[in-house]
Amino acid sequence: MLRLRYALSIITIFALFFPFIMQQTFFPFFRFGMFAEPVTRKIQTETFHLIGVNEKGMVEKQLGEKVGVDQSKLNYLLRNYYYRGEADKFTKQFYQLLPEDLHVDTVLVLRSMLNDSSIIARYPNGKGSPK
């Protein structure tokens, strides 16, 4: 009787801790099983671009580098201002930083996601010269 009680207590303790042992060793392999979700990486698919246009319609890209701002930092700043709803404010400030020898009349901010691009801000709004 004592031997049976001892065996049951060992089995009970093992049964209590067995799931925790399996979580660390065997269960991580289940993510590749039949009902597992596909393994994906979260890649930032949204990018922002500053584009300058002159009177003749010529497009000037990479405006950030002309002012001395790296593209990744510019992308961060544009995303930040866009989600705060201040993209127009940023575009105006950036327009004022541009050197005059570029001859850029309008600055556009493009938001690109996969196959879709849209203009989210423009300065000087296409009407007259800025004040």
Residue, then its C-alpha position, 0 to 999 in steps of 0.5 A: m500500500l505504501r508503495l502504491r501511495y508513493a508511486l501515485s504521489i510521484i505520478t501526480i507531481f510529474a503530471l503537474f510539472f509535465p506541461f511546463i517541461m513540454q512548453q520549454t522543449f516540445f511545444p515550440f515546434f507546434r508552431f510549424g504544425m498543420f494549424a500553425e500561423p504562417v511565420t511572417r516578419k513585420i516589415q514597415t511598408e509605409t514610406f514617405h518621400l519629399i519631392g520638389v517641383n519647379e515651374k517647368g514641371m521638373v521633379e527634384k527627388q532626395l530633397g532631404e539630402k540637399v538639406g543635410v537630412d538622412q533619408s531614414k531620419l526624414n522618413y521618421l520625421l515625416r511619419n511623426y508629423y503625418y500621424r500628428g496631423e501636422a504634415d503641412k506645418f513640416t512641409k512649410q518649415f522644410y520649404q524654408l530650409l531649401p537652398e535657393d539654387l535648387h529653384v524648387d517652387t512646390v514641395l510635395v510629401l508622398r505617402s507610399m504603401l505597397n502599390d499606392s501613393s498619395i500626396i498628403a501635403r503640399y507647400p505653397n499649395g500651388k497658388g502664388s508664391p509663399k509669404 
